[in-house]
Amino acid sequence: MVFYGFLMNEKSNEKSQHPARVLIIEDEIAIGEGLVDLCEFKGFIADHVQDGVSGLEKALTGTFDLVILDLMLPGLDGFTVCNRIREKDRELPIIILSAKTSEHDIIEGLSLGADDYISKPFSVETLFARIQAVLRRSQKSLDVSDVLVIGSLRVTFRDFSGKRGSEDLQFTRKEIEILEYLWKFHDRAIPRHELLHEVWGYENAESVDTRTVDIHITKLRKKIEDDPARPRILLTLRGEGYQLRSLNHD
């Protein structure tokens, strides 16, 4: 009912010569079909599968611009699907949409590389705003010529790779976008809502209720810090935001 009420009362004037292709991996038929209707009404091309195995196969074909992923799926659960997508594709945007709302589940989902996590039941307006934000950011080009060097840490934006000392690192696109933005404005602390607006693309970032920034920062620290519990590179300035320390261009 929520889906169809929204579709009947909203008029979309968003047109694109190259509509985004959205893959919906959701075992509940009513929700999956409702999401297909919503996406198609908004000018996207949508496909729906009901199990994790088929979803993973389709996600890895390279034909989709966004995956909306449930966690409780037959065949392969959503955590496994997300992890296996990220093993092969570090750029494909993933939004988890799940009734699993515990802190542990949210942290695990985002830690595996999802761009965002939305709990069921959900507002269609909120979901579509998140879809728009993720797609908008995924279409933005990175400055692929840049290399970030801080002490023994070296991050190459071009191929989402890096080294900390002799240890090889791999990053997701979102992690690189965070580092790129913090590097660009390294002379000041970046508030959480600014990251949500500039990196995630949320229009009304100050009103967005999500832990995605905090969890991505925690995940980044595990990769780039020698001691994540005592960060020396990616700092939190209480009441101000996040800041990268001692940046040097290479």
PyMOL commands that set and color helices and strands:
alter all, ss='L'
color gray80, all
select helices_A, chain A and resi 2-9+29-41+52-59+78-88+103-111+124-138+157-159+173-184+192-198+205-207+212-224
alter helices_A, ss='H'
color red, helices_A
select strands_A, chain A and resi 21-25+45-49+66-69+94-98+116-119+147-150+153-156+161-164+167-170+234-237+241-244+248-249
alter strands_A, ss='S'
color yellow, strands_A
deselect
rebuild
show_as cartoon
